Amino acid sequence: MFLADLLGPLEAVLFASGDPVPEARLMEILRIDRETVAELLAAETDRLADSQSGLRLQQVAGGWQLVTRPEYYPYIEKMAQTADRRLSASAMETLSIIAYHQLAHGEPVTKQEIEHIRGVHVERVLSLLMARDLVAEMGRSKGLGRPILYGVTDTFLRCFGLKDLSELPQLPETELTGEMAEQLSLLESQPPEEADPEEP
């Protein structure tokens, strides 16, 4: 089967999935090897660009996904009426702390650590972020009281267009207050606590 003959099936699979599809899964579904998958993805990327499509291929959260082009976001925003779903500044601060702590330590963070950095209670904000599937419980710390650990999800990676947390941009000074940034810096310099995997 020629590469061009597989473009349609590839597009159909990615469209039907909605979520990122790993290359190994594409190999299995399309019955092709890894080299052919790479060539096919490159060909589809070029085809979408050449046709001035409103879609593009994006590698995100360990797989490939069809996404809308950023320049068309205003139209998507109007259609989906997403303005009401924007995160508040406090939610973004909490999400930033969780993501950047996870990047620095390679592990999630406790609610107590988040509150220590922000200086306020975060129960409601955490509930909101979990309801949006941006944050999830990732087990329990071995520290005193075995507090729950919170980390960002694959949904977070998809929403922000990241393959993994290493692609997080450098945190701007304006994102956190000076005191919060200092506290986060202190946390990054401390050795991480050991964590137990989440019990089933």
N, C-alpha and C positions, 0 to 999 in steps of 0.2 A: 504494500500500500504506500502511495506517495505521500510526502509530508503534507502537501496541500489538501489531500483527502482527509487528513486528521484534524484540520483546523476547526471544522464544524463540530465534530464530536467533542473536541477539547472545550470549545466555547459552551456547548450544551451542558457538559459535566460541571464546569465552573459556575454557570448560571444557575443550574438546578441545585447545586450545593448551597450557595449563599455564603457558607463559611470557607475559610482557606482550606485548600486541598493539598496535602503533602505530595511531593514528587513521587514517592514510593507508591502512593495510592493511584496517581495518574498512570504510572507504569502498569499497575495491576489492571486498571479498568480498560486502558487503551491497548494493552498487550504489546508494549514496546519497551526498549531498554532505556537506561538512564541518559545515554548520549542523545538518543532520539527525542526524549522528553525535553532536554535542554534546548535542542534545535527547534522543537515545536513551540516552546514557550517564547523563544526569541522571535520566531516567525510571526506568532500571534501578536506580540508586542509591536512589531513593525507594521503589521497589517492594520491594527487599530489606530496607530499614529498616522499612517498614510491615508486612511479613509476619513480622517478627522472625526472619528467616533467620539461620542460622549463618554465612552468607557475606556479604561486602561487596565493592564495587568499589573498587579502589585504583589510583591513577595512580602508576606506579613505573618507573624505568629506561627512560623514553621511550615507555611504552605503558600499556595498561590490563589489569588482571589480577583474576580472582576470588580472594579470599583469605579465610581464616577470621577471624572476629572475635576480637580479643585476649582477650576475657573467656572464650573457650572453649579457650584454649591448654592449660590443665592436662589436658583430655581428650585433645587431640591429642598431648601429650607422653607420656601413658600409652600411647596406641595405638602410636606410632612408637618408643617407648623411646629418646627423643632425649637423655636425661640423659647417656648415655655419650659423646655427641658434642659436649658443651659445650667451648668453647675454654678453655684454661688462661689464667692471668693473663699469662704471658709472651707467649702467642699474641695476646691482646687488646692488649697493649702494642705489639707489633710491628705489628699491624693498624691501630691508632690512629695510629702514626707514619706509616705509608704513606699512609693516607687523608688525614690533616691536612696532611702535606707536599704531597700532590697538590692539595689544595684551595688551599693558600697559594701554590704556585708554578705551578699549572696544568700540572704535569708529574710523572712518576713519580720514584722515589728509588732510589739505589743501595744495595746491601747494606752497603757500607762506611759510608755515611751512617747507616743504621739502627743498625749496630753502634757507631758513634761516639756516638749518642744513648743507646742501651741499655747500652753498656759490656760487652756479652757477645757471643759468636758467635751467629748467628741462622740457620745453615744448616738445622737440623732444623725450626725454627719456620716458616721460609719454605717448606720442603717440605710441611709440614702444611697451611699456608694455600693453597698451590697445589693440593694434592690435594683440598681442599674447594672449589676453584674460587672462592675469595674474592680471591686475588691471582694475577696473571699477569705474565709477562715482556712488557715494552712497548718493547723495542728496546735500544739501547746508548748510553751517554753518550759525548760527544766528549772526555771527560777522559782522563787518563793511564791507559793500559791498556784503555780503552773498556769499562768495567764494565757489566754488565747492569742495566737499569732495571726496577723493579718497581712496579706500580700495582694498584689495586683493580679489580674486575670488575663487570659488570652483576649477577652473582649476589650480590655484596656489597650492592649497592643494593637488590636484592629482599629479601635477608635482613633488612636493617635498615629496610625500608619507605621508601626515599629516592627521590625523582625524580632527584636529582643530588647531587653533593657539597656544593653550597651549602646543603643542608638539614641538614648535620651539626650537631649541637648543640655549644654551646661546651664545650670540653674541661674537665671538672671537675678540680680540683687533685688529687683523690685518684686519678685515673687513672694519672698518672705521678709518679715521685718529683720532688722539687724540682729536682734536677740535670738529670733528663731533660727536664722542662718548659723549663728554661733553655736547654738545648742545642737543643730544637726551636724555641724562640723565636729563637735565633741563626740557625738555618737559614732561618727564614722571612724574616729581614731581609737575607739574602744574595741577590744576583742569581742566577737559575737558570742552570744550564749548558745549552748547546744539546745537543739529542739527535738522533741519527740514527733514522729509522724502522726498525722491525724488518725484517730482510731475510727474504724468503720462503724 
